[in-house]
Amino acid sequence: MVKLSKNDVIRRSIIYIPHQMLTVLKYIALIGTFFIYTTSGVFSKLASQREFLSPGYIAFLACTVGVLGIYAVLWQQIIKRMDVSLAYMFKGTGVVFGLMLAHFVFGEAITTTNMVGAAIIICGITLYARQLFAECASDLTTR
């Protein structure tokens, strides 16, 4: 068994492990950002169900604009930290979130076609993420 010095333990716990954790947190933030974006559609639909320019309409429209503003700021922070092509691939999660929100908020039916389409999107993201996490794992073993 190899004994590590106190400096090795500190270096590994501060530099290497957090790097991997930051990678995972980036993807969690990315998916969360697309969930936030998807909620703008919910507020838009809620606004559309109100009389035009009524207080309810204006309130939900303001929520839509606010959510899109938050999304824009988060998106800029994400693409500052990762490639746009990589980040944009996860935008497909918005379709899945949209289906769930439509069903749970508005009681809309989820059809077989919807589920197949969502499954294809999830499979594509999973295949890509699998490759990504394999690269992260190889980084850990080479350090």
N, C-alpha and C positions, 0 to 999 in steps of 0.2 A: 504494500500500500504506500502510495506517495504522500508524504507530508507536505502540506502547503504552509508557507510562511503567512504571517498575519497580513503582510502587504499583498500577497497573492489572493487571499480570501477577500480582502477589501476591493482589490482591483476587479476580481471576477464578479463580485456582487454589485459593484457600482457601475462598471463599464459594460460588461458583456451581457449580463442577464437583463438589465433595463433596456438595452438595445433591442433585444428580442421582444420584450414586453411592449416597448414603444411601437414596434412593427405591428403587433396585434392590436394595440390601442388605436393606431392609425386606421386600420380596417374597420374597427368598431365605430369610430367617429365617422368614417366614410358612409357606412351603412345607416347610421343614425341620421346623418345629413340628408340622405335620400328619403328617409322616413319623414323628416321634417318637411322636405319638399312636397311629398305626397299629401301631407295634411293641408296644404294650400288648396288642393282640389276639393277637399271636404268643405272648407270654408267657402269656396266658390259656389259649390252646389247649395250650401245652406243660404248663401246670399241670393241665389237664383230662385229660391222658394219663397222669397219675401217680395212684397210689392216694391217696384222700382223706386229708389230714393227714400224709402221708409227708413226709420231709425234702425230697424233690424238689418235691412239691406246694407246700409252704410256701415254698421258695426261689423258685419261679416266680411264686407269688402275690405275694411280696414285691417281685419285679422288676416285676410289673404295677402294683402300688401306687406304687412308686418312679417308674416311667416316667410314670404319670398325674400324680404330684406335679410332676415336671419340666415336663410339658406345661402344667399349670395355671399355673405361674409364668411360663413363656414366653408363654402366651396372654394373661395379664394385661399383660405388658410390650408385647405387640403392639397390643392394643386401646387401650392408653394412647397409642399413637403414630399410630393410624389409626382410621377409622370402623369400627364393628362390622359394619355391613352390607357394607362393602368387604372386610374381613378374612374374614368368614364365607363369602363366595362361594367362596373358595379351599379350603374344607373338602372340596369334591368331589375334590381331589387325593388324599385319603385312600382313596377307592375304588380309584384306580389303584394306589397303593402297596399296598393290601390284596391286590389281585390278584397283583401281582408277588411280594410276600412269601409268599403262600399257595402260589404256584407254586414258588418257589425254596427255601423252607424246608421245606414239607410235601409238595411234589411234586403238588399239586392241579392238575387240568386247568383251562385257561382256555378257555372255550367261545366260540363266535362271538357269542353274545348278550352275554357279558361284554365282549368286545372292542368291540362296537358301542356298548354303554352307556358304556364308558370313553372311546371316541372322541367321543361326544356331549358328555360332561363336559369333555373337553379342548378341544373346539371352543368351547363356551360360555365357558370361562375365557380361551381365546385371543382370542375376539372382544372380551371385556371388556378384557383386557390390551392389546390393540392400540389401543383407544381411549385407555387410560391412557397408554401410551407415546407416542402422538401428541400428547397434551396436554403431556407432559414435553418432547418435542422442540420444540413451539411455545414453551414457556417458555425454552428455550435460545436460540432464534432471536430472541426479543424482548428479551433482555438485552443 
